[in-house]
Amino acid sequence: MSTVNTSTTTGRVRMSADDRRELVLAAATRAFSRSGYAGTSTDAVAKEAGVSQPYVVRIFGTKLDLFLEVLERACDRIREAFEAVLAERPFDPDDEDDWRRLGLAYTELIRDRDLLMVMMHGFSASGDDRIAQQSRDGMSRIFATILSTGCSDEHAQEFIAQGLLLNVITSIRAVEHIDDDRALGTLTR
């Protein structure tokens, strides 16, 4: 990782290029999470990051390129979380406790609403060919990681389907309203 240069004449801490890039990516994740791809400008990302809009463009090129990187990172975080669970100890595809460990890892991740919403916005913006391709690539890598457990295709599909249902339930804030709607309460159990 890069280091921070603290030897400026103004007394301010100067960030390395890598650290500034990370700062912009984190800000872009928050901005895209709130407004989606179509509703977020590079200016909004710049304001969120506390940098200039030309700086954002200089680092990432286009808004599309920035969004693609943010979406890829979200999918990679999921895949990496699953890989970490699988690396902890041997995985038995017939052991429900092992599946619970994977499910808990995912549940922890989607508590990060920004990560969750970036994925949802990525899926919904897949009318753009490059976003659709990034979404497919991310889902394919996640699915391949699940298949690496040795489970059947059907079991992996069911696991992914449950995760996507969790995405929808969480993104619409269903848990906050389960007492208002019996059907919604049943769906969220």
Secondary structure, DSSP 8 states (H G I E B T S, - for coil): ----B---TTS--B--HHHHHHHHHHHHHHHHHHHTTTT--HHHHHHHHTS-HHHHHHHHSSHHHHHHHHHHHHHHHHHHHHHHHHHHS---TT-HHHHHHHHHHHHHHTTSHHHHHHHHHHHHTTTSHHHHHHHHHHHHHHHHHHHTTT--HHHHHHHHHHHHHHHHHHHTTGGGGTTT-HHHHHHH-
